[in-house]
Amino acid sequence: AVAVVDVNAAPGPESDRALMLIGVICLCSTLCEGAMADWSALYYQSVLENVKVKSTTGFTAYAFTMSIGRFTGDKLIYWMGYRKVLMMDALLIAGGMGLGLASSLPVLVIIGFALVGYGVSTVIPIAYMVAGRSKTMRPSVALAAVSTVGFTGFLIGPPVIGFIAHEIGLRSALALVIVLAIAVFALSSRIKRD
């Protein structure tokens, strides 16, 4: 049976584990963000053919929809609850990256990267919101812990993708984003309630 974690639990081991769970979700998301920030434009330019003039289009689509998601995410969280939003985010990231990597048509790659951007847009705000409600430590400490884990992912994501790309190619390396999205979905499903 899969353990379910209540992020609003009373102080104790369960709520510590809930904060750790949110931290890992944040780490997975920032690994995805780092990979997209540093490698999406290169992927668009080097893997696809005859698109060198528009090499930043894929990243631009990603950044644009991420910005939209940051502005509209609060309403989405209010309507759906953050557990469902996190699970939806994971599906958007996995589906978008799958579409981008499976297609050689520039327009489909752009759409895929745009979906990834919208998917990652609300994960960090949700993680910070949950950390700020921690009952086991001061909100400032909880926020610092979660943000440290998150920025660690943002820093190590691009080199990890680069190392894997050197060994097996950039397209295969970026498939790691799909794996991370699946992890976000699985971890989010363990959150008991909003």
C-alpha positions in Angstrom: 0.0 0.0 0.0 1.2 3.5 -0.8 1.6 5.8 2.3 -0.4 9.0 2.2 1.1 12.2 3.6 -1.0 15.0 5.1 0.8 18.3 4.5 -1.3 20.0 7.2 -0.7 17.4 9.8 0.1 18.3 13.4 3.8 18.6 14.4 5.6 15.3 14.4 7.3 12.8 12.1 4.4 12.9 9.6 4.5 16.6 9.0 8.4 16.5 8.8 7.9 13.8 6.1 5.4 16.0 4.4 7.8 18.9 4.2 10.5 16.6 2.9 8.0 15.3 0.3 7.4 18.9 -0.9 11.1 19.5 -1.0 11.7 16.5 -3.3 8.8 17.6 -5.5 10.5 21.0 -5.7 13.8 19.4 -6.5 12.4 17.4 -9.4 10.7 20.5 -10.8 13.8 22.7 -10.6 15.8 20.0 -12.3 13.3 20.2 -15.1 13.5 24.0 -15.1 17.3 24.0 -15.2 17.3 21.5 -18.1 14.9 23.5 -20.1 16.7 26.8 -19.4 20.0 25.6 -20.6 19.3 22.9 -23.1 16.0 23.6 -24.9 17.4 26.1 -27.3 20.3 23.9 -28.1 18.0 20.9 -28.7 15.8 23.0 -31.0 18.9 24.1 -33.0 21.0 21.0 -33.1 18.5 18.1 -33.2 16.0 19.6 -35.7 16.8 20.5 -39.2 16.8 23.9 -40.9 15.7 25.9 -37.9 18.9 27.6 -37.0 17.4 31.0 -37.6 14.7 30.3 -35.0 16.8 28.5 -32.4 15.3 30.2 -29.4 11.7 29.8 -30.3 11.2 26.6 -28.3 12.7 28.2 -25.2 10.7 31.4 -25.7 7.5 29.3 -25.8 8.5 27.6 -22.6 9.3 30.9 -20.8 6.2 32.6 -22.1 3.8 29.9 -20.8 5.7 29.6 -17.6 5.1 33.3 -17.0 1.4 32.9 -17.8 1.2 30.0 -15.4 2.8 32.1 -12.6 0.2 34.8 -13.1 -2.8 32.5 -13.3 -1.7 29.7 -10.9 -3.3 31.2 -7.8 -6.8 30.9 -9.3 -6.1 27.4 -10.5 -4.9 26.3 -7.1 -8.0 27.9 -5.5 -10.3 26.0 -7.9 -8.5 22.7 -7.9 -6.4 22.5 -4.8 -2.7 22.2 -4.9 -2.6 18.4 -4.9 -4.5 18.2 -8.1 -2.6 21.1 -9.6 0.7 19.4 -8.9 -0.5 16.2 -10.5 -1.7 18.1 -13.5 1.6 19.9 -13.7 3.4 16.6 -13.8 1.2 15.4 -16.7 1.8 18.6 -18.6 5.6 18.3 -18.1 5.8 14.7 -19.1 3.4 15.1 -22.1 5.0 18.2 -23.3 8.5 16.9 -23.2 7.3 13.6 -24.7 5.8 15.5 -27.6 8.8 17.7 -28.0 11.2 14.8 -28.1 9.1 12.5 -30.3 8.5 15.0 -33.0 10.8 16.5 -35.7 8.2 19.1 -36.6 9.2 22.5 -35.2 5.7 23.5 -34.4 5.1 20.4 -32.3 8.4 20.9 -30.4 7.3 24.5 -29.7 3.9 23.3 -28.4 5.6 20.6 -26.3 8.0 23.0 -24.7 5.1 25.4 -24.1 3.3 22.7 -22.2 6.4 22.0 -20.1 6.6 25.7 -19.2 3.0 25.8 -18.0 3.6 22.6 -16.1 6.6 23.8 -14.1 5.0 27.3 -13.5 3.1 26.5 -10.3 5.3 23.9 -8.6 7.6 26.3 -6.9 4.9 28.6 -5.7 3.0 25.6 -4.2 6.2 24.3 -2.6 6.8 27.7 -1.0 3.2 28.0 0.1 3.2 24.6 1.8 6.6 25.3 3.4 5.3 28.6 4.8 2.5 26.7 6.6 4.9 24.3 8.3 3.9 23.4 11.9 7.2 21.8 12.8 9.5 24.7 12.2 9.4 28.4 11.7 8.0 29.4 8.3 11.3 31.3 7.5 13.3 28.2 8.2 11.0 25.9 6.3 11.0 28.2 3.3 14.8 28.4 3.4 15.1 24.6 3.5 12.7 24.1 0.5 14.2 26.9 -1.5 17.8 25.5 -0.9 16.7 22.1 -2.2 15.0 23.7 -5.1 17.9 25.9 -6.2 20.2 22.9 -5.8 18.1 21.2 -8.5 18.3 24.2 -10.7 22.1 24.3 -10.4 22.8 20.5 -10.9 20.1 19.9 -13.6 22.0 21.4 -16.6 25.3 19.7 -15.9 23.6 16.3 -15.3 21.8 16.7 -18.7 25.1 17.7 -20.3 26.9 14.7 -19.0 24.1 12.3 -20.1 23.9 14.1 -23.5 27.7 13.6 -24.0 27.2 9.9 -23.5 23.9 9.1 -25.3 22.8 12.3 -27.1 20.7 15.3 -26.1 17.4 13.9 -27.1 17.8 10.9 -24.8 19.2 13.0 -22.1 16.2 15.3 -22.1 14.0 12.3 -21.5 15.2 12.6 -17.9 12.6 15.5 -17.7 9.8 12.9 -18.3 11.2 10.7 -15.6 11.3 13.6 -13.1 7.7 14.5 -14.1 6.6 11.0 -13.4 8.3 11.3 -10.0 6.4 14.6 -9.3 3.1 12.9 -10.2 3.8 9.9 -7.9 4.9 12.1 -5.0 2.0 14.5 -5.4 -0.5 11.6 -5.3 0.7 10.9 -1.8 -0.5 14.2 -0.5 -3.6 13.5 1.5 -5.5 16.8 1.3 -5.1 20.5 0.6 
